Amino acid sequence: MKNLLSLSVRHMPVEKVNGQTRVVLPDVLSVEEPLEIRICYGRDDQRIQKSISVTMRTPGNDIELAIGFLFTEGIISSFQEISSAHHVITDCSSQKGNIVQVELMEGFTPKLMQADRNFYTTSSCGVCGKGSIQSIRTINRAWASPESKLHISPELLYQLPEKLRTSQSGFSATGGIHAAGLFSTNGDLILLREDVGRHNALDKLIGAALADHLLPLQHYILLLSGRASFELIQKAAMAGVLIIAAIGSPSSLAVDLASEFDITLLGFLNDKRFNIYNSGQRIKIPVHHEN
């Protein structure tokens, strides 16, 4: 079986130009391929198969991606509703294992009221094609308490970006892949998932956490390698995350959603600095107001 890095990168020659010279050298690119996510549900003698989504992703951790996607979209609400998940083997050579089917428990009815929207997503924008902003507010926060006594020091936060970077095998090889990292309140890296799509990386991480029975994630810190979009905050909120830090900036809609669910949202975390966009009371630091 191929290791994860061999699935997620491709070696190919490129022409590199420096000034007036051009030379052909080997390079490494992140792989991007479509993944179809299917579910199968109903009675054993009358199973229904339904295609739920096609997403552009980096191959690897496909089962976690499918499970995480179904959870963060509100189609399932727990790992116990899944009986199995597997790649579908087809006669079409172009598929190359790019279909995952999730078998749901007999008697469980998936919540498919969201399925009338277009679930085709790209690696750059998971929200594209969705019917409306309101239709993706499928947040289930019943299990996460905003009253959590979680408090984090800036010194701990400053360590996280480097820990994430040094653990990113795909980024080290290509420089063109996103990551989502789950850290303990001691700064230990618990889970890391990579993908060309930032929302896919987070779905993979949440799928792994769901399978490991770690949810809700209200006692962990989520670090995003890029910017924090609305959909990433929505997915994190579904998993019960209360502290989200991003290397890049959040969008205005992401800040609004973090405020709605009392999520601590930090941006531009790097080089011993960051911005607090919401719920700064979970960060242990003196406040100095500018005159």
C-alpha positions as CSV (number, residue, x, y, z in Angstrom):
1,M,0.0,0.0,0.0
2,K,1.3,3.4,-0.9
3,N,2.3,5.7,2.0
4,L,0.3,8.9,2.5
5,L,3.0,11.2,1.1
6,S,3.3,9.2,-2.2
7,L,-0.5,9.6,-2.7
8,S,-0.5,13.3,-2.0
9,V,2.4,14.5,-4.1
10,R,3.5,14.1,-7.7
11,H,7.1,14.5,-9.0
12,M,7.4,16.2,-12.4
13,P,10.0,18.2,-14.3
14,V,9.5,22.0,-14.5
15,E,11.4,24.8,-16.3
16,K,12.9,27.2,-13.7
17,V,13.9,30.6,-14.9
18,N,16.4,32.7,-13.1
19,G,17.3,36.0,-14.8
20,Q,18.2,35.1,-18.3
21,T,18.8,31.4,-17.7
22,R,16.3,28.5,-17.9
23,V,16.9,25.0,-16.6
24,V,14.7,21.9,-16.3
25,L,14.7,20.5,-12.8
26,P,12.5,18.0,-10.9
27,D,9.8,19.5,-8.7
28,V,7.1,18.3,-6.4
29,L,3.4,19.3,-6.6
30,S,0.4,18.6,-4.4
31,V,-2.0,16.2,-6.0
32,E,-5.6,17.4,-6.5
33,E,-8.3,14.8,-7.6
34,P,-12.1,14.6,-7.2
35,L,-13.6,12.5,-4.4
36,E,-17.2,11.4,-4.6
37,I,-18.9,10.8,-1.2
38,R,-21.8,8.4,-1.2
39,I,-24.0,7.2,1.6
40,C,-26.0,3.9,1.8
41,Y,-28.9,3.8,4.3
42,G,-32.2,2.1,5.0
43,R,-33.3,-1.4,5.8
44,D,-31.0,-4.3,5.0
45,D,-33.4,-5.6,2.4
46,Q,-34.0,-2.2,0.9
47,R,-30.8,-0.1,1.0
48,I,-30.7,3.3,-0.7
49,Q,-27.5,4.6,-2.2
50,K,-27.1,8.3,-2.6
51,S,-24.3,10.5,-3.9
52,I,-23.9,13.4,-1.5
53,S,-20.9,15.4,-2.7
54,V,-18.0,15.7,-5.1
55,T,-15.1,17.6,-3.6
56,M,-11.6,18.4,-5.0
57,R,-9.1,17.1,-2.5
58,T,-5.6,15.7,-1.9
59,P,-5.8,11.9,-1.9
60,G,-5.2,10.3,1.6
61,N,-7.4,10.1,4.7
62,D,-10.4,9.8,2.4
63,I,-12.5,7.9,4.9
64,E,-11.9,10.5,7.5
65,L,-12.8,13.2,5.0
66,A,-16.1,11.6,4.1
67,I,-17.0,11.0,7.7
68,G,-16.0,14.5,8.8
69,F,-17.9,16.0,5.9
70,L,-21.1,14.1,6.7
71,F,-20.8,15.2,10.3
72,T,-20.0,18.9,9.7
73,E,-22.8,19.2,7.2
74,G,-25.3,17.8,9.8
75,I,-26.1,14.6,7.8
76,I,-25.0,12.4,10.7
77,S,-24.6,13.4,14.3
78,S,-22.4,10.7,15.8
79,F,-19.9,8.0,14.8
80,Q,-22.3,5.4,16.1
81,E,-24.6,6.1,13.2
82,I,-21.9,4.6,10.8
83,S,-21.6,0.9,10.3
84,S,-18.6,1.0,7.9
85,A,-16.9,3.1,5.3
86,H,-14.9,2.0,2.3
87,H,-13.5,2.9,-1.1
88,V,-15.7,1.8,-4.0
89,I,-13.9,-0.3,-6.6
90,T,-15.1,0.4,-10.1
91,D,-14.2,-0.8,-13.6
92,C,-13.4,2.8,-14.6
93,S,-9.6,3.3,-14.5
94,S,-10.0,7.0,-14.2
95,Q,-11.7,6.8,-10.8
96,K,-8.6,5.4,-9.1
97,G,-10.3,4.9,-5.8
98,N,-11.9,8.3,-5.9
99,I,-15.2,7.2,-4.5
100,V,-15.9,6.6,-0.8
101,Q,-19.2,5.0,0.4
102,V,-20.3,5.4,4.0
103,E,-22.6,2.6,5.2
104,L,-25.1,3.9,7.8
105,M,-26.6,1.8,10.5
106,E,-29.9,0.0,9.7
107,G,-32.8,2.1,11.0
108,F,-30.9,5.4,11.0
109,T,-32.3,8.0,8.7
110,P,-29.7,10.6,7.6
111,K,-30.7,14.3,7.7
112,L,-30.8,15.0,4.0
113,M,-32.8,18.3,4.1
114,Q,-29.5,20.0,3.2
115,A,-29.0,17.7,0.1
116,D,-31.1,19.9,-2.2
117,R,-28.2,22.4,-2.3
118,N,-25.3,21.8,-4.7
119,F,-22.6,20.0,-2.8
120,Y,-20.0,20.3,-5.5
121,T,-17.1,22.0,-3.8
122,T,-13.6,23.1,-4.9
123,S,-10.3,23.0,-3.1
124,S,-10.3,26.7,-2.7
125,C,-13.9,27.5,-1.6
126,G,-16.2,25.1,0.2
127,V,-19.1,27.5,0.2
128,C,-19.3,27.9,-3.6
129,G,-22.5,26.5,-5.0
130,K,-24.4,26.3,-1.7
131,G,-27.9,27.7,-1.8
132,S,-27.5,30.4,0.8
133,I,-25.7,31.4,3.9
134,Q,-28.7,30.5,6.1
135,S,-28.8,27.0,4.6
136,I,-25.3,26.1,6.0
137,R,-26.0,27.2,9.5
138,T,-26.5,23.6,10.6
139,I,-24.7,24.1,13.8
140,N,-25.3,21.8,16.7
141,R,-23.8,23.3,19.8
142,A,-25.9,21.5,22.3
143,W,-22.9,19.7,23.7
144,A,-20.4,22.5,23.9
145,S,-20.5,24.9,26.9
146,P,-19.3,28.4,26.3
147,E,-18.7,28.6,30.1
148,S,-15.6,26.4,29.6
149,K,-12.8,27.5,32.0
150,L,-10.2,27.1,29.2
151,H,-7.5,29.7,29.4
152,I,-4.4,29.9,27.1
153,S,-1.3,31.9,27.5
154,P,0.2,33.8,24.5
155,E,3.5,32.0,25.1
156,L,1.8,28.6,24.4
157,L,0.1,30.0,21.3
158,Y,3.4,31.3,19.9
159,Q,4.8,27.8,19.8
160,L,2.0,26.3,17.7
161,P,2.7,27.6,14.2
162,E,6.2,26.1,14.2
163,K,5.0,22.8,15.6
164,L,2.4,22.7,12.8
165,R,4.9,23.5,10.1
166,T,7.5,21.0,11.2
167,S,4.9,18.2,11.3
168,Q,3.5,19.0,7.8
169,S,5.0,16.4,5.5
170,G,3.0,17.6,2.5
171,F,3.9,21.2,2.9
172,S,7.5,20.4,3.4
173,A,7.5,18.5,0.1
174,T,5.4,20.9,-2.0
175,G,4.9,24.3,-0.2
176,G,1.3,24.3,-1.5
177,I,-1.0,22.5,0.9
178,H,-3.2,23.5,3.8
179,A,-3.2,22.0,7.3
180,A,-5.5,21.8,10.3
181,G,-3.9,21.0,13.6
182,L,-5.5,20.0,16.9
183,F,-3.5,20.9,20.0
184,S,-3.9,20.2,23.7
185,T,-3.9,23.0,26.2
186,N,-0.3,22.0,27.0
187,G,0.7,22.7,23.3
188,D,1.0,19.0,22.3
189,L,-0.1,18.2,18.7
190,I,-2.9,15.7,18.9
191,L,-4.0,15.5,15.3
192,L,-2.8,16.9,12.0
193,R,-4.4,16.6,8.6
194,E,-3.4,18.2,5.2
195,D,-5.1,18.9,2.0
196,V,-5.1,21.3,-1.0
197,G,-8.5,22.4,0.3
198,R,-8.5,24.1,3.7
199,H,-12.1,22.9,4.4
200,N,-11.1,19.3,3.4
201,A,-8.1,19.4,5.8
202,L,-10.5,20.3,8.6
203,D,-13.1,17.7,7.6
204,K,-10.3,15.1,7.7
205,L,-9.3,16.2,11.1
206,I,-12.8,16.2,12.5
207,G,-13.5,12.9,10.9
208,A,-10.5,11.4,12.7
209,A,-11.5,13.0,16.0
210,L,-15.0,11.7,15.6
211,A,-13.7,8.1,15.0
212,D,-11.4,8.5,18.0
213,H,-14.3,9.6,20.2
214,L,-12.6,13.0,21.0
215,L,-15.7,15.1,20.3
216,P,-16.7,17.6,21.6
217,L,-13.4,19.5,21.1
218,Q,-14.0,22.2,23.6
219,H,-10.8,21.4,25.5
220,Y,-8.5,21.7,22.5
221,I,-7.0,24.5,20.3
222,L,-7.6,24.4,16.6
223,L,-4.9,25.9,14.4
224,L,-5.5,26.7,10.7
225,S,-2.5,27.1,8.4
226,G,-4.2,29.8,6.3
227,R,-7.1,32.2,6.6
228,A,-10.2,31.5,8.6
229,S,-13.3,31.5,6.4
230,F,-17.0,31.3,7.4
231,E,-17.2,27.6,6.5
232,L,-14.2,26.7,8.6
233,I,-15.7,28.3,11.7
234,Q,-19.0,26.6,11.0
235,K,-17.3,23.2,10.8
236,A,-15.3,23.9,14.0
237,A,-18.4,25.0,15.8
238,M,-20.1,21.7,14.8
239,A,-17.3,19.9,16.5
240,G,-17.5,22.0,19.7
241,V,-14.2,23.9,19.3
242,L,-14.0,27.0,21.5
243,I,-10.5,28.4,20.5
244,I,-9.5,28.8,16.9
245,A,-6.2,30.3,15.8
246,A,-5.3,31.0,12.2
247,I,-2.0,31.9,10.5
248,G,-3.9,34.2,8.2
249,S,-6.8,36.5,8.6
250,P,-10.5,35.7,9.2
251,S,-13.3,37.0,7.0
252,S,-15.9,39.3,8.4
253,L,-18.5,36.6,8.2
254,A,-16.2,34.2,10.1
255,V,-15.9,36.8,12.9
256,D,-19.7,37.2,13.0
257,L,-20.2,33.4,13.3
258,A,-17.5,33.1,16.0
259,S,-19.3,35.9,17.9
260,E,-22.6,34.1,17.6
261,F,-21.3,31.0,19.2
262,D,-18.8,32.6,21.6
263,I,-15.8,31.1,19.9
264,T,-12.4,32.7,20.6
265,L,-11.0,33.6,17.2
266,L,-7.4,34.6,16.6
267,G,-5.8,35.7,13.4
268,F,-2.3,36.4,12.1
269,L,-0.7,34.1,14.7
270,N,3.0,34.3,13.9
271,D,6.3,35.7,15.1
272,K,5.0,36.3,18.7
273,R,2.0,38.3,17.7
274,F,-1.7,37.7,16.9
275,N,-5.0,39.6,16.6
276,I,-8.0,38.8,18.8
277,Y,-11.2,39.0,16.8
278,N,-13.6,37.6,19.4
279,S,-13.9,36.3,23.0
280,G,-10.4,37.3,24.2
281,Q,-11.3,36.4,27.8
282,R,-9.8,32.9,27.1
283,I,-6.4,34.4,26.5
284,K,-4.4,35.2,29.6
285,I,-2.8,38.5,28.8
286,P,-2.9,42.1,30.3
287,V,-4.9,44.6,28.3
288,H,-3.2,47.8,27.3
289,H,-5.4,50.4,25.5
290,E,-3.9,52.8,23.0
291,N,-4.4,56.5,23.9
